Amino acid sequence: MKTLVTLALRAFTDPGLTPTRLPAPLDTATSHLQSLALLAARLYVAQVFFLSGLTKLRDWSSTLALFNDIYQVPLLPPALAAHMGTAGELVLPVLLVLGLAGRFAGAGLFVVNLMAVLSLSADDLSPAAQAQHALWGVLALAVVLWGAGRWSVDRWLATRAA
């Protein structure tokens, strides 16, 4: 019983700083759940940004007006920022869904998200919008830090190369 309690405490309180081996069934389940969580994060973030990119593409004149009048993207002319932002919102989510260059796609969407937050004044960003952007940023950062997971093209390519 003492061993079971010790294993449970280690499983639920391990901060992940040192590599520890859980019992095989628990280790396998945790690995699958991590991949499932990464897949869910990839799909959610990809959907949000892809739909935003489609909206921008659908009404390009409004998109250019927004980048000229409201979004104040640092260091870039408005037309270039509109093209780069829209391209990023359309291409990077596809890579993220596939898990192809997953860390790159996550980093790219993290930057797109950061630029969106920085380009709006604090008055234009409601607390709810701030919370959404924080969630998207954290999920994109998780993919950057841990990769696309087991269910990705990156993993498939790695196993083919090995």
Buried (B, 14 or more C-beta within 10 A) or exposed (E): EEEEEEEEEBBEEEEEEEEEEBEEEBEEEEEEEEBEBBBEBBEBBBEBBBEBBEEBEEEEEEBBBBBBEEBBBEEBEBEEBBBBBBBBBBBBBEBBBBBBBBBBBBBBBBBBBBBBBEBBEEEEBEEEEEEBBEBBBEBBBBBBEBBBBBBBBBBBEEEEEE
